[in-house]
Amino acid sequence: MATKQATKYKEQGNAAFKAGNHAKAIEYYTYATELDPKNPVFFTNRSTAYFKMKKFDKSLRDANKAIKVDSKWAKGYYRKGLVLLEEKKLKEAITELETASKMKPKNQTFSATLAKAKAALHSTMSAAEYQKSQANTMYKTGKIDDAIKAYTTAISLCQDTPKENLLKADIYANRALCYRQLYDSKAVVSDATSALKLNPNHVKAMIRRGQAYESLEKFDLALNDFQQATYLAPGTSVAVQGAARIRASKSREAKAKDKKSTGRKR
């Protein structure tokens, strides 16, 4: 009975929406959500009405509610993507719109909106930034060798400006992460060092170099990087744990030497 009544409220909301009375539509959709809170349709409908009223925070909230109710509800991701696109959060918008498009590949509206978001993103990015974003996608999908090539291209595209030098530091740090996946510690050290020359406070590069130094058994250098990373970003667990691990190892070595030395004296 509740579901039938909820559907009736949804239909009344749809009628109000078509008539341009978005506030009234929201009222009806709200009744529907209260009667049947497990139906994602009611939340995306209300999200649409809020969007029309430019109440983007509430539109985003309802899109998230729809996704929480049903993680396979493509329209929830689409509505979320629209809000993020409106707020110029282009990368986040593309992520949501790609999810919607993958779920409903034949939906032309989803595809067209995704293309619009990508075009907007590209227009606001330098060639190096765009290439870096492509490399990031390759890395996330496990295409490590392709990502390395793309990051290398991105580095070559960077202009000699303060902004792009910081970008180049990020790219070097990202490529270092790729080399870490391939267990190439020397390449990690090289790229992380290049990143730190451009941005001495690049914590991720510092941590990755510390990890590589540890793998190469250059423990003093590793400890120095972990400690500096902890100083710059207190509470960074990877750096804190790395420093603690090396201190413990050095302490065990010192005790073993002491024990060995004492044994010889006797």
N, C-alpha and C positions, 0 to 999 in steps of 0.2 A: 504493500500500500504506500509505504514511504517513497519507494522508488518511482511509482506512478505519479505521485504528487510532485516529486522532485523534477520529473520529466516535464510535467505540466508547467512548473515554474520556469524551467529552461526555455520552453516554447514561448512563454509570455515575455521572457527576457529577450529572446531573439526578435520578437515582434517589436518590442520597444527599441532595440538596437537599430533595426532597419528603419524605424521612424526617426532615428537620430536622437532619441532620448536615452543617452548613455547612462545617466544617473539612475533612471528607473530600471534600465536593464541590469545594472549592478545590484539593485535591490532584489530583483527576482532571482538572479544567479546566486545571490547570497542565501536566499531561502533554500534554493536547490542544494547548495553545498552543506547546509545544516541538516537537511533531511537525508542526504546521501553523500557523506564526505569521502567515500571511496571511488567516486566517479571523477576521473581527471577532466572530462569534457566541461564540467561546470566551472572548474578553475581556469581552464584556458579561455573559455568564453568571457569570464569576468576579467581575465587578464587583458583580453582584446578591448573590452569596454574601457578599462582604466587607461590603456594605451591611447585610445581615441581622445580621452580627456587630458592627456599628457601627464597623467599621474604614474610616472615610470617606475617609481619605487614600489608601488602597489602592484603594478603590472608584472614586475619581476618577481615579486613575492608569490603571486598566484601561479606564475610559470613554474617556479621552484616547487610549489605545493603539488602541482599536477605531476611533475617528474617524481616526486617522493611517493605519490599514490601509485603511479605506474611508470616504472623506469623505461618501459618500451613504448611510451606514448610520444610519438614523434612530434606532435604539435606542441608539446610542452617545451621541447628543445628549440623549436622554431620560434615560439613566442619569446623565450628567453633571449634567443639570438637577436630578435628584432629590437628588444629594449637595449641590449648592449651595443647594437649598431647605432641606435639613436643617441646613445651616450658617448659615441666615438671610441668605445672600447673594442677596437676592430679585431684584434687577435682573439679575444675572448668570444666575440660574436661569431667569428669564423669557426671556432671549435664547436659551438652549440649548433650552428647551421649545418656543419659537416655531419654531425651526429644525426640530425633530422633527415638530411638527404640520403645518408646511408640506410636509414630505416625505411625511407620511402623514395627510392631512386627514380620513380616515374612521376613524382610530384614536381611539376614545372615551376610552381611558385617557390618551393623550397630551393630548387636548383638556381633559379634566377636571382633570388635574394642572396644566396651564397656567392654567386658570381659578382654581384654588386658589392658585397663586403670585401671580397678579395681585390677588386679593382680599386676600392677606396683605400685599402691598406697599402697597395702598391704605389698609389699616387702620393702617399704621405711618407714613403720610405726612400732612402737612398738606394742605389744599386747594391751596395755592400749589405745594408740592412735586409733587403729582400732576399739576397743570396743566403745570408745567415739564417733567416727564417725557414728557407727551404732545407738547409742543412740540419736545422733543429728537428724538422719533421722526419728526415731520413734517420736521424739518430734514434728518435722515439720509436720508429718502426723497426729498429734493429739492423738497419742498413749502414753499418759502421764504416765500411770502406768507401761507400758513396758519400757519406757524411764528411769524411776526411777530405775528399776531393772538393766537395762543395765549400767547406770551410776554407780550404786553401784558395779557392777562387775568390771567396768573400774577402780574405786578407788582401789579395792583390787589387781589389776594387776600392779599398779604403783610401780616402783622401787624407792629405797631411794637414788635418785641422784638429783642434782640441777635442771636439765632439767625436770625430771619427777615430781618433787615436784611442779614446776610451772604448769605442766600439771594437776596435781591433784587439784591444786587451781581452775583451769578452770572448772574441772569436778564438784567440789563442787558447784561452782557458777551456773553451768548449772542445777544441781539437785535442787538447791535452787529455780530456776525459775520454775521448774516443781511443786515444793511444793506450790509456789505462785499461780499457776493455780488451785491448789486444795484448796486454802484458808487456808493452814496450816502455819500460820505465825510463830509459834514456831519452826517448822522444817526449815523454811527459815532462821531464825536467827541462828540456829545451824549450818547449812551448810555454810552460808555466813561467819560466824565467823571462821569456819574451813578453808575456802579459804583465809581469811585475815591473819590467823596465818602463812600460807605458803607463801603468797604474800601480804604484808601489803599495797601495792599500787594498789590492784585489784579494780578498780573503779566500775565495774559492781556488784561485791560482796557487795561493800560498799553501792551502791544505793539500791540493793535488801534488804539488812539488814535494811536500813533506811526506806524503804517502809513497811517492816514487823513490825518494831518498831512503826511506825505511826499507823498501824492497831491494834497493841496491846496497843495503847494510851500511849506509852513511848516516849513522844514528845521530851524531852531533848536529849535522845539518838538518836532519828531519826534526829533531827536537826544537831547534831554533825556529823553524817554520811553524810548527804546531803552537809553540808558545806565542809567537808574534800574532798568529791568527786568533788565538784566544784573547790576546790583549786588545786586538781591533774589534773583535766580535765576541764579547764575554758570553759564556754559556753554549758556544757552538760545540755540540757533543762530539763530533768527529775529531775536532782538534783537541779537545780536552782528553778524550779517550786515547788519542794517539800519543800525546805528551805523557800521559800516565803510563801507558804501555812501555814506552822507551825508558822512562825513569825506573820503572820496575825491573826492566831487563838490565840496565846499567848497574842497579843496586845488587842484583843477583851476581853479576859478573865481578863486582868489587868484593863481595863476600866470598866468592869462590877463590879469588886471588889471595885474599887475606888468609883464608883457610889453608891454601896451598903453601903460602909463605910461612905460616906458623908451623906447619907440618915439617917443613924443611929445617927450620931452626932447631926443632927438637931432635 
